[in-house]
Amino acid sequence: MNYLSAIILFNPNLPNLIHRDIIRLEQQLLEQQLYIYLLQRYLLLKYRSESESQTKLQTFMTSLKDLEIMSEIRRSEPIELA
């Protein structure tokens, strides 16, 4: 499938689209995969070592997940006003 076809098929703004939310989720997943791939490439260029770049990527992804969890906890706690 060429890129133009993929863009057209995965456009959540098409008229009469039944599963608009699913298309949006697929787009978000593809964007995340693209960002991770680009980050992998950047780290490989920067550190010039597959193992070191993978270690850095894993550390980053773990930190990102930890921040996401902390954010969820913070949102679930009631806000106390002084």
C-alpha positions as CSV (number, residue, x, y, z in Angstrom):
1,M,0.0,0.0,0.0
2,N,1.5,3.4,-0.9
3,Y,1.5,6.2,1.5
4,L,-1.2,8.3,-0.2
5,S,-3.6,5.3,0.0
6,A,-2.8,4.8,3.7
7,I,-3.4,8.5,4.4
8,I,-6.8,8.4,2.6
9,L,-7.9,5.2,4.2
10,F,-6.9,6.2,7.7
11,N,-8.4,9.7,7.6
12,P,-10.9,10.0,10.5
13,N,-12.5,13.0,8.8
14,L,-14.0,11.1,5.9
15,P,-17.8,11.5,5.6
16,N,-20.0,8.6,6.6
17,L,-17.2,6.9,8.5
18,I,-18.7,4.4,10.9
19,H,-15.6,3.6,13.2
20,R,-14.1,7.1,13.4
21,D,-12.8,6.5,17.0
22,I,-11.0,3.3,15.9
23,I,-9.3,5.1,13.0
24,R,-8.2,7.9,15.4
25,L,-6.7,5.3,17.8
26,E,-4.9,3.6,14.9
27,Q,-3.4,6.9,13.9
28,Q,-2.2,7.6,17.4
29,L,-0.6,4.2,17.6
30,L,1.1,4.7,14.3
31,E,2.4,8.1,15.4
32,Q,3.7,6.6,18.6
33,Q,5.5,3.9,16.7
34,L,7.0,6.5,14.4
35,Y,8.3,8.6,17.3
36,I,9.8,5.6,18.9
37,Y,11.5,4.5,15.7
38,L,12.9,8.0,15.1
39,L,14.1,8.2,18.7
40,Q,15.8,4.8,18.2
41,R,17.5,6.1,15.1
42,Y,18.6,9.3,16.9
43,L,20.1,7.4,19.8
44,L,21.9,5.0,17.5
45,L,23.5,7.9,15.7
46,K,24.4,9.7,18.9
47,Y,25.9,6.8,20.8
48,R,27.1,4.7,17.8
49,S,26.4,1.5,19.7
50,E,23.3,-0.7,19.3
51,S,23.5,-1.9,22.9
52,E,24.0,1.6,24.4
53,S,21.3,3.1,22.3
54,Q,18.8,0.3,23.3
55,T,19.7,0.8,27.0
56,K,19.1,4.6,26.7
57,L,15.8,4.0,24.9
58,Q,14.6,1.5,27.5
59,T,15.6,3.9,30.3
60,F,13.6,6.7,28.6
61,M,10.6,4.5,28.0
62,T,10.6,3.3,31.6
63,S,10.8,6.9,32.8
64,L,8.0,7.9,30.5
65,K,5.8,5.1,31.9
66,D,6.6,6.1,35.5
67,L,5.7,9.7,34.7
68,E,2.4,8.5,33.2
69,I,1.6,6.5,36.3
70,M,2.5,9.5,38.6
71,S,0.3,11.7,36.5
72,E,-2.6,9.3,36.9
73,I,-2.2,9.1,40.6
74,R,-2.0,12.9,40.8
75,R,-5.2,13.3,38.8
76,S,-7.1,10.8,41.0
77,E,-6.2,12.6,44.2
78,P,-8.5,15.4,45.3
79,I,-7.0,18.9,45.1
80,E,-6.6,20.5,48.5
81,L,-6.9,24.2,48.7
82,A,-5.0,26.0,51.5
